[in-house]
Amino acid sequence: MTIDTSNMCSHLQRKLFEADGEYHRLWTAMQSDAELTAVVRSRQLHIYRNGKKVLALAGKSAPKVIREDRLCDMLQENK
């Protein structure tokens, strides 16, 4: 999965792409899941499964769970 990071918040980039980042585990799981797509909107990462939004990740604010998904369960495990 590739996304355009030019419009992504720098805090979110660190959390997502650095090995010790809070969301890095989600990013690696997303790479192997063909049902997931992601788009950067308003400096946030919006994640979709089969065309339906499941999660929105932001740099400084809390992640926004839209609908229950195994990816969201992984987010809860990080806490």
ROMAR-284057 format. One line per field, with one value per atom (N, C-alpha, C): residue number from 1; chain; atom name; y, x, z. Coordinates in nm, 4 decimals, always signed. Layout:
BEGIN
i	[NUM	...]
ch	[A	...]
at	[CA	...]
north	[Y	...]
east	[X	...]
up	[Z	...]
This chain:
BEGIN
i	[1	1	1	2	2	2	3	3	3	4	4	4	5	5	5	6	6	6	7	7	7	8	8	8	9	9	9	10	10	10	11	11	11	12	12	12	13	13	13	14	14	14	15	15	15	16	16	16	17	17	17	18	18	18	19	19	19	20	20	20	21	21	21	22	22	22	23	23	23	24	24	24	25	25	25	26	26	26	27	27	27	28	28	28	29	29	29	30	30	30	31	31	31	32	32	32	33	33	33	34	34	34	35	35	35	36	36	36	37	37	37	38	38	38	39	39	39	40	40	40	41	41	41	42	42	42	43	43	43	44	44	44	45	45	45	46	46	46	47	47	47	48	48	48	49	49	49	50	50	50	51	51	51	52	52	52	53	53	53	54	54	54	55	55	55	56	56	56	57	57	57	58	58	58	59	59	59	60	60	60	61	61	61	62	62	62	63	63	63	64	64	64	65	65	65	66	66	66	67	67	67	68	68	68	69	69	69	70	70	70	71	71	71	72	72	72	73	73	73	74	74	74	75	75	75	76	76	76	77	77	77	78	78	78	79	79	79]
ch	[A	A	A	A	A	A	A	A	A	A	A	A	A	A	A	A	A	A	A	A	A	A	A	A	A	A	A	A	A	A	A	A	A	A	A	A	A	A	A	A	A	A	A	A	A	A	A	A	A	A	A	A	A	A	A	A	A	A	A	A	A	A	A	A	A	A	A	A	A	A	A	A	A	A	A	A	A	A	A	A	A	A	A	A	A	A	A	A	A	A	A	A	A	A	A	A	A	A	A	A	A	A	A	A	A	A	A	A	A	A	A	A	A	A	A	A	A	A	A	A	A	A	A	A	A	A	A	A	A	A	A	A	A	A	A	A	A	A	A	A	A	A	A	A	A	A	A	A	A	A	A	A	A	A	A	A	A	A	A	A	A	A	A	A	A	A	A	A	A	A	A	A	A	A	A	A	A	A	A	A	A	A	A	A	A	A	A	A	A	A	A	A	A	A	A	A	A	A	A	A	A	A	A	A	A	A	A	A	A	A	A	A	A	A	A	A	A	A	A	A	A	A	A	A	A	A	A	A	A	A	A	A	A	A	A	A	A]
at	[N	CA	C	N	CA	C	N	CA	C	N	CA	C	N	CA	C	N	CA	C	N	CA	C	N	CA	C	N	CA	C	N	CA	C	N	CA	C	N	CA	C	N	CA	C	N	CA	C	N	CA	C	N	CA	C	N	CA	C	N	CA	C	N	CA	C	N	CA	C	N	CA	C	N	CA	C	N	CA	C	N	CA	C	N	CA	C	N	CA	C	N	CA	C	N	CA	C	N	CA	C	N	CA	C	N	CA	C	N	CA	C	N	CA	C	N	CA	C	N	CA	C	N	CA	C	N	CA	C	N	CA	C	N	CA	C	N	CA	C	N	CA	C	N	CA	C	N	CA	C	N	CA	C	N	CA	C	N	CA	C	N	CA	C	N	CA	C	N	CA	C	N	CA	C	N	CA	C	N	CA	C	N	CA	C	N	CA	C	N	CA	C	N	CA	C	N	CA	C	N	CA	C	N	CA	C	N	CA	C	N	CA	C	N	CA	C	N	CA	C	N	CA	C	N	CA	C	N	CA	C	N	CA	C	N	CA	C	N	CA	C	N	CA	C	N	CA	C	N	CA	C	N	CA	C	N	CA	C	N	CA	C	N	CA	C	N	CA	C	N	CA	C	N	CA	C]
north	[-0.1170	+0.0000	+0.1238	+0.2149	+0.3412	+0.4551	+0.5585	+0.6758	+0.7997	+0.9072	+1.0354	+1.1022	+1.1121	+1.1670	+1.3170	+1.3797	+1.5221	+1.6099	+1.5655	+1.6423	+1.5892	+1.4920	+1.4288	+1.5054	+1.5159	+1.5804	+1.5127	+1.5926	+1.5364	+1.4495	+1.4830	+1.4008	+1.2628	+1.2605	+1.1336	+1.0519	+1.1164	+1.0437	+0.9727	+1.0423	+0.9797	+0.8626	+0.8802	+0.7737	+0.6521	+0.6747	+0.5675	+0.4963	+0.5701	+0.5116	+0.4769	+0.5388	+0.5065	+0.3787	+0.2959	+0.1638	+0.1699	+0.2756	+0.2859	+0.3714	+0.4023	+0.4857	+0.4148	+0.4932	+0.4422	+0.3624	+0.4025	+0.3369	+0.2477	+0.2281	+0.1522	+0.0088	-0.0495	-0.1855	-0.1905	-0.0867	-0.0792	-0.0688	+0.0134	+0.0337	-0.0978	-0.1748	-0.3021	-0.4005	-0.3993	-0.4871	-0.4450	-0.3154	-0.2650	-0.3084	-0.3232	-0.3602	-0.4987	-0.5875	-0.7248	-0.7523	-0.6524	-0.6703	-0.6053	-0.6864	-0.6370	-0.5675	-0.5891	-0.5271	-0.3813	-0.3384	-0.2038	-0.1055	+0.0150	+0.1267	+0.2454	+0.3401	+0.4575	+0.5809	+0.6936	+0.8211	+0.9292	+1.0240	+1.1372	+1.2491	+1.2908	+1.4026	+1.4912	+1.6195	+1.7165	+1.6780	+1.6349	+1.5990	+1.4738	+1.4031	+1.2800	+1.1627	+1.0414	+0.9205	+0.8534	+0.8423	+0.7781	+0.6381	+0.5380	+0.3981	+0.3348	+0.2648	+0.2026	+0.0532	-0.0246	-0.1676	-0.1911	-0.2418	-0.2677	-0.1452	-0.0275	+0.0953	+0.1626	+0.1033	+0.1629	+0.2095	+0.3345	+0.3914	+0.3203	+0.2839	+0.2183	+0.3006	+0.3855	+0.4525	+0.5799	+0.6825	+0.8045	+0.8321	+0.8408	+0.8658	+1.0080	+1.0765	+1.2130	+1.2164	+1.3208	+1.3304	+1.3578	+1.4632	+1.5021	+1.4622	+1.4441	+1.4077	+1.2557	+1.2117	+1.0677	+1.0099	+0.8834	+0.8191	+0.8114	+0.8213	+0.8192	+0.6874	+0.6019	+0.4729	+0.4969	+0.4638	+0.4842	+0.3599	+0.2439	+0.1177	+0.0120	-0.0841	-0.1906	-0.2693	-0.2968	-0.3680	-0.4283	-0.5327	-0.5943	-0.4980	-0.4033	-0.3020	-0.2115	-0.1779	-0.0962	-0.1737	-0.3057	-0.3876	-0.3810	-0.3755	-0.3632	-0.2292	-0.1281	+0.0038	+0.0014	-0.0698	-0.0810	-0.1579	-0.2533	-0.3331	-0.2477	-0.1408	-0.0533	+0.0246	+0.0443	+0.1266	+0.0505]
east	[+0.0842	+0.0000	+0.0892	+0.0598	+0.1331	+0.0333	+0.0736	-0.0111	+0.0734	+0.0086	+0.0764	+0.0883	+0.2092	+0.2310	+0.2588	+0.2562	+0.2897	+0.1914	+0.0688	-0.0322	-0.0578	+0.0208	-0.0008	+0.0714	+0.0086	+0.0653	+0.1977	+0.2981	+0.4299	+0.4252	+0.3398	+0.3265	+0.2732	+0.1750	+0.1168	+0.2189	+0.2983	+0.4023	+0.4969	+0.5381	+0.6274	+0.5600	+0.4345	+0.3630	+0.3403	+0.3248	+0.2899	+0.4114	+0.5126	+0.6213	+0.7469	+0.7684	+0.8876	+0.8629	+0.9655	+0.9517	+0.8984	+0.9280	+0.8782	+0.7522	+0.6913	+0.5716	+0.4481	+0.3577	+0.2345	+0.1484	+0.1452	+0.0609	+0.1388	+0.2667	+0.3492	+0.2974	+0.2500	+0.1962	+0.0750	-0.0079	-0.1225	-0.0756	+0.0255	+0.0774	+0.1299	+0.2021	+0.2551	+0.1415	+0.0375	-0.0775	-0.1530	-0.1599	-0.2291	-0.1587	-0.0284	+0.0485	+0.0112	-0.0290	-0.0582	-0.2077	-0.2918	-0.4367	-0.4884	-0.5240	-0.5670	-0.7028	-0.7824	-0.9146	-0.9076	-0.7911	-0.7779	-0.7230	-0.7765	-0.7219	-0.7114	-0.6282	-0.6098	-0.5912	-0.6434	-0.6361	-0.6035	-0.5194	-0.4897	-0.5876	-0.6612	-0.7555	-0.7411	-0.7311	-0.7199	-0.6083	-0.4948	-0.3744	-0.3919	-0.5049	-0.5316	-0.5326	-0.5124	-0.5178	-0.6525	-0.7309	-0.8620	-0.8455	-0.8839	-0.8642	-1.0000	-1.0065	-1.1300	-1.1100	-1.2126	-1.2146	-1.3314	-1.3006	-1.4015	-1.4885	-1.4262	-1.4970	-1.5700	-1.5687	-1.6366	-1.5334	-1.5458	-1.4484	-1.4565	-1.3387	-1.3332	-1.2584	-1.1640	-1.0776	-1.0187	-1.0018	-0.9331	-0.8233	-0.6995	-0.5859	-0.5369	-0.5139	-0.4615	-0.3313	-0.2536	-0.1234	-0.1302	-0.2026	-0.2046	-0.3327	-0.4416	-0.5668	-0.5852	-0.6815	-0.7077	-0.7612	-0.7326	-0.7873	-0.9397	-1.0041	-1.1500	-1.1960	-1.2552	-1.3062	-1.4447	-1.4613	-1.5881	-1.6761	-1.6177	-1.6905	-1.5930	-1.6475	-1.5645	-1.4958	-1.3683	-1.2873	-1.1680	-1.1104	-0.9941	-0.8756	-0.8671	-0.7627	-0.7827	-0.9069	-0.9372	-0.9053	-0.9250	-0.8898	-0.7402	-0.6596	-0.5157	-0.4809	-0.5566	-0.5348	-0.5597	-0.6621	-0.6949	-0.5863	-0.5222	-0.4163	-0.2943	-0.2738	-0.1581	-0.1671	-0.2874	-0.3044	-0.2678]
up	[+0.0000	+0.0000	+0.0000	-0.0878	-0.0915	-0.0765	-0.0050	+0.0126	-0.0073	-0.0460	-0.0645	+0.0722	+0.1238	+0.2576	+0.2560	+0.1402	+0.1329	+0.2101	+0.2253	+0.2977	+0.4380	+0.4824	+0.6116	+0.7225	+0.8362	+0.9538	+0.9913	+1.0247	+1.0568	+1.1830	+1.2779	+1.3984	+1.3619	+1.2720	+1.2285	+1.1516	+1.0689	+0.9949	+1.0905	+1.1968	+1.2946	+1.3638	+1.4052	+1.4757	+1.3870	+1.2584	+1.1656	+1.1079	+1.0682	+0.9911	+1.0705	+1.1859	+1.2642	+1.3435	+1.3566	+1.4189	+1.5616	+1.6340	+1.7722	+1.7815	+1.6685	+1.6650	+1.7185	+1.7708	+1.8321	+1.7341	+1.6066	+1.5063	+1.4099	+1.4339	+1.3388	+1.3209	+1.4280	+1.4197	+1.3265	+1.3308	+1.2402	+1.0956	+1.0725	+0.9378	+0.8796	+0.9578	+0.9071	+0.8797	+0.9622	+0.9390	+0.8128	+0.7880	+0.6695	+0.5413	+0.5472	+0.4284	+0.3762	+0.4658	+0.4249	+0.4095	+0.4242	+0.4149	+0.2874	+0.1898	+0.0591	+0.0626	+0.1668	+0.1763	+0.2205	+0.2710	+0.3249	+0.2224	+0.2264	+0.1490	+0.2441	+0.2099	+0.2954	+0.2090	+0.2599	+0.1901	+0.2923	+0.2543	+0.3410	+0.3074	+0.4108	+0.3968	+0.5193	+0.4991	+0.6090	+0.7055	+0.6490	+0.7245	+0.8098	+0.7961	+0.8690	+0.7731	+0.8281	+0.7476	+0.7700	+0.6637	+0.6687	+0.6108	+0.6884	+0.6507	+0.6206	+0.5078	+0.4604	+0.4429	+0.4755	+0.4457	+0.3501	+0.2324	+0.1289	+0.1020	+0.1000	+0.0664	+0.1810	+0.2998	+0.4151	+0.5164	+0.5594	+0.6525	+0.7867	+0.8396	+0.9699	+1.0736	+1.0299	+1.1255	+1.0640	+1.1474	+1.1067	+1.2083	+1.1608	+1.2484	+1.2289	+1.3398	+1.3371	+1.4151	+1.3963	+1.4615	+1.6094	+1.6486	+1.7896	+1.8618	+1.7909	+1.8582	+1.8574	+1.9353	+1.9493	+1.8184	+1.7920	+1.6720	+1.6815	+1.5671	+1.5640	+1.5016	+1.5841	+1.5373	+1.4781	+1.3522	+1.2823	+1.2960	+1.2722	+1.2902	+1.3396	+1.4100	+1.4676	+1.3569	+1.3780	+1.2802	+1.3535	+1.2981	+1.3641	+1.3705	+1.2789	+1.2840	+1.4058	+1.4352	+1.5531	+1.6807	+1.6784	+1.7934	+1.8216	+1.7166	+1.7330	+1.7970	+1.7655	+1.8228	+1.9733	+2.0149	+2.1573	+2.2336	+2.1673	+2.2301	+2.2604	+2.1844	+2.2048	+2.3353	+2.3875	+2.5085	+2.6328]
